């Protein structure tokens, strides 16, 4: 699962931690640092 967020977004990181604790692979993509991630999110 991909979570689109930002470095300062604590709920985004909490969601990723929760998913990982349930055995679900999760990655946080920073939309402020990565233009490609921002474009993916908008698509």
mmCIF file as Biopython writes it, N, C-alpha, C and O atoms, coordinates in Angstrom:
data_model
#
loop_
_atom_site.group_PDB
_atom_site.id
_atom_site.type_symbol
_atom_site.label_atom_id
_atom_site.label_alt_id
_atom_site.label_comp_id
_atom_site.label_asym_id
_atom_site.label_entity_id
_atom_site.label_seq_id
_atom_site.pdbx_PDB_ins_code
_atom_site.Cartn_x
_atom_site.Cartn_y
_atom_site.Cartn_z
_atom_site.occupancy
_atom_site.B_iso_or_equiv
_atom_site.auth_seq_id
_atom_site.auth_asym_id
_atom_site.pdbx_PDB_model_num
ATOM 1   N N  . UNK A ? 1  ? 0.846  -1.151 0.000   1.0 0.0 1  A 1 
ATOM 2   C CA . UNK A ? 1  ? 0.000  0.000  0.000   1.0 0.0 1  A 1 
ATOM 3   C C  . UNK A ? 1  ? 0.904  1.229  0.000   1.0 0.0 1  A 1 
ATOM 4   O O  . UNK A ? 1  ? 1.952  1.241  0.646   1.0 0.0 1  A 1 
ATOM 5   N N  . UNK A ? 2  ? 0.502  2.228  -0.708  1.0 0.0 2  A 1 
ATOM 6   C CA . UNK A ? 2  ? 1.247  3.489  -0.742  1.0 0.0 2  A 1 
ATOM 7   C C  . UNK A ? 2  ? 0.423  4.550  -0.018  1.0 0.0 2  A 1 
ATOM 8   O O  . UNK A ? 2  ? -0.765 4.730  -0.286  1.0 0.0 2  A 1 
ATOM 9   N N  . UNK A ? 3  ? 1.083  5.245  0.903   1.0 0.0 3  A 1 
ATOM 10  C CA . UNK A ? 3  ? 0.466  6.360  1.613   1.0 0.0 3  A 1 
ATOM 11  C C  . UNK A ? 3  ? 1.164  7.619  1.135   1.0 0.0 3  A 1 
ATOM 12  O O  . UNK A ? 3  ? 2.378  7.764  1.276   1.0 0.0 3  A 1 
ATOM 13  N N  . UNK A ? 4  ? 0.394  8.516  0.575   1.0 0.0 4  A 1 
ATOM 14  C CA . UNK A ? 4  ? 0.955  9.787  0.110   1.0 0.0 4  A 1 
ATOM 15  C C  . UNK A ? 4  ? 0.816  10.798 1.231   1.0 0.0 4  A 1 
ATOM 16  O O  . UNK A ? 4  ? -0.283 11.037 1.732   1.0 0.0 4  A 1 
ATOM 17  N N  . UNK A ? 5  ? 1.940  11.394 1.626   1.0 0.0 5  A 1 
ATOM 18  C CA . UNK A ? 5  ? 1.918  12.335 2.740   1.0 0.0 5  A 1 
ATOM 19  C C  . UNK A ? 5  ? 3.115  13.253 2.678   1.0 0.0 5  A 1 
ATOM 20  O O  . UNK A ? 5  ? 3.654  13.542 1.609   1.0 0.0 5  A 1 
ATOM 21  N N  . UNK A ? 6  ? 3.515  13.702 3.850   1.0 0.0 6  A 1 
ATOM 22  C CA . UNK A ? 6  ? 4.661  14.597 3.971   1.0 0.0 6  A 1 
ATOM 23  C C  . UNK A ? 6  ? 5.415  14.238 5.246   1.0 0.0 6  A 1 
ATOM 24  O O  . UNK A ? 6  ? 4.882  13.553 6.119   1.0 0.0 6  A 1 
ATOM 25  N N  . UNK A ? 7  ? 6.646  14.702 5.345   1.0 0.0 7  A 1 
ATOM 26  C CA . UNK A ? 7  ? 7.479  14.358 6.498   1.0 0.0 7  A 1 
ATOM 27  C C  . UNK A ? 7  ? 6.851  14.813 7.815   1.0 0.0 7  A 1 
ATOM 28  O O  . UNK A ? 7  ? 7.056  14.179 8.850   1.0 0.0 7  A 1 
ATOM 29  N N  . UNK A ? 8  ? 6.100  15.891 7.780   1.0 0.0 8  A 1 
ATOM 30  C CA . UNK A ? 8  ? 5.500  16.445 9.000   1.0 0.0 8  A 1 
ATOM 31  C C  . UNK A ? 8  ? 4.139  15.831 9.331   1.0 0.0 8  A 1 
ATOM 32  O O  . UNK A ? 8  ? 3.568  16.138 10.377  1.0 0.0 8  A 1 
ATOM 33  N N  . UNK A ? 9  ? 3.612  14.974 8.462   1.0 0.0 9  A 1 
ATOM 34  C CA . UNK A ? 9  ? 2.262  14.426 8.636   1.0 0.0 9  A 1 
ATOM 35  C C  . UNK A ? 9  ? 2.283  13.196 9.553   1.0 0.0 9  A 1 
ATOM 36  O O  . UNK A ? 9  ? 2.463  12.070 9.090   1.0 0.0 9  A 1 
ATOM 37  N N  . UNK A ? 10 ? 2.101  13.422 10.829  1.0 0.0 10 A 1 
ATOM 38  C CA . UNK A ? 10 ? 2.125  12.335 11.796  1.0 0.0 10 A 1 
ATOM 39  C C  . UNK A ? 10 ? 1.044  11.284 11.523  1.0 0.0 10 A 1 
ATOM 40  O O  . UNK A ? 10 ? 1.342  10.094 11.623  1.0 0.0 10 A 1 
ATOM 41  N N  . UNK A ? 11 ? -0.210 11.663 11.180  1.0 0.0 11 A 1 
ATOM 42  C CA . UNK A ? 11 ? -1.207 10.642 10.879  1.0 0.0 11 A 1 
ATOM 43  C C  . UNK A ? 11 ? -0.789 9.728  9.720   1.0 0.0 11 A 1 
ATOM 44  O O  . UNK A ? 11 ? -1.116 8.541  9.724   1.0 0.0 11 A 1 
ATOM 45  N N  . UNK A ? 12 ? -0.084 10.259 8.748   1.0 0.0 12 A 1 
ATOM 46  C CA . UNK A ? 12 ? 0.387  9.436  7.627   1.0 0.0 12 A 1 
ATOM 47  C C  . UNK A ? 12 ? 1.351  8.364  8.127   1.0 0.0 12 A 1 
ATOM 48  O O  . UNK A ? 12 ? 1.249  7.199  7.743   1.0 0.0 12 A 1 
ATOM 49  N N  . UNK A ? 13 ? 2.276  8.760  8.976   1.0 0.0 13 A 1 
ATOM 50  C CA . UNK A ? 13 ? 3.259  7.818  9.507   1.0 0.0 13 A 1 
ATOM 51  C C  . UNK A ? 13 ? 2.610  6.828  10.470  1.0 0.0 13 A 1 
ATOM 52  O O  . UNK A ? 13 ? 3.002  5.662  10.516  1.0 0.0 13 A 1 
ATOM 53  N N  . UNK A ? 14 ? 1.631  7.278  11.232  1.0 0.0 14 A 1 
ATOM 54  C CA . UNK A ? 14 ? 0.901  6.377  12.118  1.0 0.0 14 A 1 
ATOM 55  C C  . UNK A ? 14 ? 0.134  5.330  11.320  1.0 0.0 14 A 1 
ATOM 56  O O  . UNK A ? 14 ? 0.093  4.160  11.700  1.0 0.0 14 A 1 
ATOM 57  N N  . UNK A ? 15 ? -0.469 5.750  10.220  1.0 0.0 15 A 1 
ATOM 58  C CA . UNK A ? 15 ? -1.201 4.817  9.370   1.0 0.0 15 A 1 
ATOM 59  C C  . UNK A ? 15 ? -0.259 3.759  8.800   1.0 0.0 15 A 1 
ATOM 60  O O  . UNK A ? 15 ? -0.592 2.574  8.771   1.0 0.0 15 A 1 
ATOM 61  N N  . UNK A ? 16 ? 0.909  4.190  8.352   1.0 0.0 16 A 1 
ATOM 62  C CA . UNK A ? 16 ? 1.890  3.247  7.811   1.0 0.0 16 A 1 
ATOM 63  C C  . UNK A ? 16 ? 2.335  2.271  8.897   1.0 0.0 16 A 1 
ATOM 64  O O  . UNK A ? 16 ? 2.428  1.070  8.645   1.0 0.0 16 A 1 
ATOM 65  N N  . UNK A ? 17 ? 2.610  2.773  10.098  1.0 0.0 17 A 1 
ATOM 66  C CA . UNK A ? 17 ? 3.016  1.904  11.203  1.0 0.0 17 A 1 
ATOM 67  C C  . UNK A ? 17 ? 1.923  0.898  11.542  1.0 0.0 17 A 1 
ATOM 68  O O  . UNK A ? 17 ? 2.208  -0.273 11.795  1.0 0.0 17 A 1 
ATOM 69  N N  . UNK A ? 18 ? 0.684  1.349  11.547  1.0 0.0 18 A 1 
ATOM 70  C CA . UNK A ? 18 ? -0.435 0.465  11.847  1.0 0.0 18 A 1 
ATOM 71  C C  . UNK A ? 18 ? -0.542 -0.646 10.804  1.0 0.0 18 A 1 
ATOM 72  O O  . UNK A ? 18 ? -0.676 -1.819 11.152  1.0 0.0 18 A 1 
ATOM 73  N N  . UNK A ? 19 ? -0.484 -0.276 9.533   1.0 0.0 19 A 1 
ATOM 74  C CA . UNK A ? 19 ? -0.584 -1.272 8.468   1.0 0.0 19 A 1 
ATOM 75  C C  . UNK A ? 19 ? 0.551  -2.285 8.564   1.0 0.0 19 A 1 
ATOM 76  O O  . UNK A ? 19 ? 0.335  -3.489 8.418   1.0 0.0 19 A 1 
ATOM 77  N N  . UNK A ? 20 ? 1.751  -1.793 8.809   1.0 0.0 20 A 1 
ATOM 78  C CA . UNK A ? 20 ? 2.903  -2.695 8.936   1.0 0.0 20 A 1 
ATOM 79  C C  . UNK A ? 20 ? 2.725  -3.648 10.117  1.0 0.0 20 A 1 
ATOM 80  O O  . UNK A ? 20 ? 3.102  -4.817 10.036  1.0 0.0 20 A 1 
ATOM 81  N N  . UNK A ? 21 ? 2.146  -3.145 11.222  1.0 0.0 21 A 1 
ATOM 82  C CA . UNK A ? 21 ? 1.926  -3.996 12.394  1.0 0.0 21 A 1 
ATOM 83  C C  . UNK A ? 21 ? 0.933  -5.111 12.102  1.0 0.0 21 A 1 
ATOM 84  O O  . UNK A ? 21 ? 0.925  -6.135 12.785  1.0 0.0 21 A 1 
ATOM 85  N N  . UNK A ? 22 ? 0.098  -4.913 11.091  1.0 0.0 22 A 1 
ATOM 86  C CA . UNK A ? 22 ? -0.876 -5.925 10.671  1.0 0.0 22 A 1 
ATOM 87  C C  . UNK A ? 22 ? -0.333 -6.805 9.550   1.0 0.0 22 A 1 
ATOM 88  O O  . UNK A ? 22 ? -1.054 -7.637 8.999   1.0 0.0 22 A 1 
ATOM 89  N N  . UNK A ? 23 ? 0.955  -6.615 9.215   1.0 0.0 23 A 1 
ATOM 90  C CA . UNK A ? 23 ? 1.577  -7.431 8.185   1.0 0.0 23 A 1 
ATOM 91  C C  . UNK A ? 23 ? 1.342  -6.948 6.770   1.0 0.0 23 A 1 
ATOM 92  O O  . UNK A ? 23 ? 1.580  -7.689 5.816   1.0 0.0 23 A 1 
ATOM 93  N N  . UNK A ? 24 ? 0.879  -5.725 6.619   1.0 0.0 24 A 1 
ATOM 94  C CA . UNK A ? 24 ? 0.616  -5.151 5.301   1.0 0.0 24 A 1 
ATOM 95  C C  . UNK A ? 24 ? 1.793  -4.258 4.924   1.0 0.0 24 A 1 
ATOM 96  O O  . UNK A ? 24 ? 2.155  -3.349 5.671   1.0 0.0 24 A 1 
ATOM 97  N N  . UNK A ? 25 ? 2.376  -4.517 3.784   1.0 0.0 25 A 1 
ATOM 98  C CA . UNK A ? 25 ? 3.488  -3.686 3.318   1.0 0.0 25 A 1 
ATOM 99  C C  . UNK A ? 25 ? 2.965  -2.290 3.017   1.0 0.0 25 A 1 
ATOM 100 O O  . UNK A ? 25 ? 1.997  -2.127 2.274   1.0 0.0 25 A 1 
ATOM 101 N N  . UNK A ? 26 ? 3.608  -1.289 3.593   1.0 0.0 26 A 1 
ATOM 102 C CA . UNK A ? 26 ? 3.187  0.100  3.384   1.0 0.0 26 A 1 
ATOM 103 C C  . UNK A ? 26 ? 4.410  0.977  3.193   1.0 0.0 26 A 1 
ATOM 104 O O  . UNK A ? 26 ? 5.427  0.814  3.868   1.0 0.0 26 A 1 
ATOM 105 N N  . UNK A ? 27 ? 4.292  1.904  2.268   1.0 0.0 27 A 1 
ATOM 106 C CA . UNK A ? 27 ? 5.361  2.866  2.001   1.0 0.0 27 A 1 
ATOM 107 C C  . UNK A ? 27 ? 4.764  4.263  2.035   1.0 0.0 27 A 1 
ATOM 108 O O  . UNK A ? 27 ? 3.680  4.499  1.502   1.0 0.0 27 A 1 
ATOM 109 N N  . UNK A ? 28 ? 5.482  5.191  2.669   1.0 0.0 28 A 1 
ATOM 110 C CA . UNK A ? 28 ? 5.050  6.590  2.698   1.0 0.0 28 A 1 
ATOM 111 C C  . UNK A ? 28 ? 5.823  7.316  1.612   1.0 0.0 28 A 1 
ATOM 112 O O  . UNK A ? 28 ? 7.054  7.314  1.610   1.0 0.0 28 A 1 
ATOM 113 N N  . UNK A ? 29 ? 5.106  7.933  0.694   1.0 0.0 29 A 1 
ATOM 114 C CA . UNK A ? 29 ? 5.727  8.725  -0.376  1.0 0.0 29 A 1 
ATOM 115 C C  . UNK A ? 29 ? 5.500  10.186 -0.061  1.0 0.0 29 A 1 
ATOM 116 O O  . UNK A ? 29 ? 4.357  10.621 0.082   1.0 0.0 29 A 1 
ATOM 117 N N  . UNK A ? 30 ? 6.564  10.941 0.049   1.0 0.0 30 A 1 
ATOM 118 C CA . UNK A ? 30 ? 6.505  12.350 0.421   1.0 0.0 30 A 1 
ATOM 119 C C  . UNK A ? 30 ? 6.182  13.197 -0.814  1.0 0.0 30 A 1 
ATOM 120 O O  . UNK A ? 30 ? 7.001  13.321 -1.724  1.0 0.0 30 A 1 
ATOM 121 N N  . UNK A ? 31 ? 4.987  13.773 -0.833  1.0 0.0 31 A 1 
ATOM 122 C CA . UNK A ? 31 ? 4.548  14.539 -2.005  1.0 0.0 31 A 1 
ATOM 123 C C  . UNK A ? 31 ? 5.179  15.922 -2.072  1.0 0.0 31 A 1 
ATOM 124 O O  . UNK A ? 31 ? 5.131  16.580 -3.111  1.0 0.0 31 A 1 
ATOM 125 N N  . UNK A ? 32 ? 5.771  16.363 -0.966  1.0 0.0 32 A 1 
ATOM 126 C CA . UNK A ? 32 ? 6.451  17.662 -0.992  1.0 0.0 32 A 1 
ATOM 127 C C  . UNK A ? 32 ? 7.891  17.539 -1.473  1.0 0.0 32 A 1 
ATOM 128 O O  . UNK A ? 32 ? 8.456  18.497 -1.999  1.0 0.0 32 A 1 
ATOM 129 N N  . UNK A ? 33 ? 8.478  16.373 -1.297  1.0 0.0 33 A 1 
ATOM 130 C CA . UNK A ? 33 ? 9.870  16.156 -1.683  1.0 0.0 33 A 1 
ATOM 131 C C  . UNK A ? 33 ? 10.013 15.448 -3.023  1.0 0.0 33 A 1 
ATOM 132 O O  . UNK A ? 33 ? 11.073 15.505 -3.647  1.0 0.0 33 A 1 
ATOM 133 N N  . UNK A ? 34 ? 8.955  14.784 -3.466  1.0 0.0 34 A 1 
ATOM 134 C CA . UNK A ? 34 ? 9.030  13.951 -4.666  1.0 0.0 34 A 1 
ATOM 135 C C  . UNK A ? 34 ? 7.909  14.339 -5.632  1.0 0.0 34 A 1 
ATOM 136 O O  . UNK A ? 34 ? 6.749  13.988 -5.419  1.0 0.0 34 A 1 
ATOM 137 N N  . UNK A ? 35 ? 8.260  15.054 -6.680  1.0 0.0 35 A 1 
ATOM 138 C CA . UNK A ? 35 ? 7.260  15.504 -7.652  1.0 0.0 35 A 1 
ATOM 139 C C  . UNK A ? 35 ? 6.556  14.324 -8.302  1.0 0.0 35 A 1 
ATOM 140 O O  . UNK A ? 35 ? 5.377  14.417 -8.643  1.0 0.0 35 A 1 
ATOM 141 N N  . UNK A ? 36 ? 7.268  13.216 -8.476  1.0 0.0 36 A 1 
ATOM 142 C CA . UNK A ? 36 ? 6.647  12.034 -9.059  1.0 0.0 36 A 1 
ATOM 143 C C  . UNK A ? 36 ? 5.564  11.473 -8.155  1.0 0.0 36 A 1 
ATOM 144 O O  . UNK A ? 36 ? 4.525  11.020 -8.635  1.0 0.0 36 A 1 
ATOM 145 N N  . UNK A ? 37 ? 5.796  11.499 -6.865  1.0 0.0 37 A 1 
ATOM 146 C CA . UNK A ? 37 ? 4.793  11.020 -5.906  1.0 0.0 37 A 1 
ATOM 147 C C  . UNK A ? 37 ? 3.573  11.927 -5.924  1.0 0.0 37 A 1 
ATOM 148 O O  . UNK A ? 37 ? 2.439  11.452 -5.851  1.0 0.0 37 A 1 
ATOM 149 N N  . UNK A ? 38 ? 3.803  13.227 -6.021  1.0 0.0 38 A 1 
ATOM 150 C CA . UNK A ? 38 ? 2.675  14.175 -6.085  1.0 0.0 38 A 1 
ATOM 151 C C  . UNK A ? 38 ? 1.835  13.925 -7.333  1.0 0.0 38 A 1 
ATOM 152 O O  . UNK A ? 38 ? 0.606  13.968 -7.280  1.0 0.0 38 A 1 
ATOM 153 N N  . UNK A ? 39 ? 2.496  13.668 -8.445  1.0 0.0 39 A 1 
ATOM 154 C CA . UNK A ? 39 ? 1.768  13.403 -9.693  1.0 0.0 39 A 1 
ATOM 155 C C  . UNK A ? 39 ? 0.987  12.096 -9.606  1.0 0.0 39 A 1 
ATOM 156 O O  . UNK A ? 39 ? -0.150 12.015 -10.069 1.0 0.0 39 A 1 
ATOM 157 N N  . UNK A ? 40 ? 1.604  11.066 -9.010  1.0 0.0 40 A 1 
ATOM 158 C CA . UNK A ? 40 ? 0.910  9.782  -8.817  1.0 0.0 40 A 1 
ATOM 159 C C  . UNK A ? 40 ? -0.354 9.972  -7.991  1.0 0.0 40 A 1 
ATOM 160 O O  . UNK A ? 40 ? -1.414 9.444  -8.326  1.0 0.0 40 A 1 
ATOM 161 N N  . UNK A ? 41 ? -0.229 10.732 -6.910  1.0 0.0 41 A 1 
ATOM 162 C CA . UNK A ? 41 ? -1.358 10.956 -6.025  1.0 0.0 41 A 1 
ATOM 163 C C  . UNK A ? 41 ? -2.499 11.651 -6.765  1.0 0.0 41 A 1 
ATOM 164 O O  . UNK A ? 41 ? -3.666 11.317 -6.561  1.0 0.0 41 A 1 
ATOM 165 N N  . UNK A ? 42 ? -2.170 12.607 -7.614  1.0 0.0 42 A 1 
ATOM 166 C CA . UNK A ? 42 ? -3.209 13.346 -8.342  1.0 0.0 42 A 1 
ATOM 167 C C  . UNK A ? 42 ? -3.872 12.488 -9.401  1.0 0.0 42 A 1 
ATOM 168 O O  . UNK A ? 42 ? -5.033 12.712 -9.742  1.0 0.0 42 A 1 
ATOM 169 N N  . UNK A ? 43 ? -3.144 11.502 -9.930  1.0 0.0 43 A 1 
ATOM 170 C CA . UNK A ? 43 ? -3.725 10.609 -10.938 1.0 0.0 43 A 1 
ATOM 171 C C  . UNK A ? 43 ? -4.735 9.738  -10.271 1.0 0.0 43 A 1 
ATOM 172 O O  . UNK A ? 43 ? -5.357 8.901  -10.925 1.0 0.0 43 A 1 
#
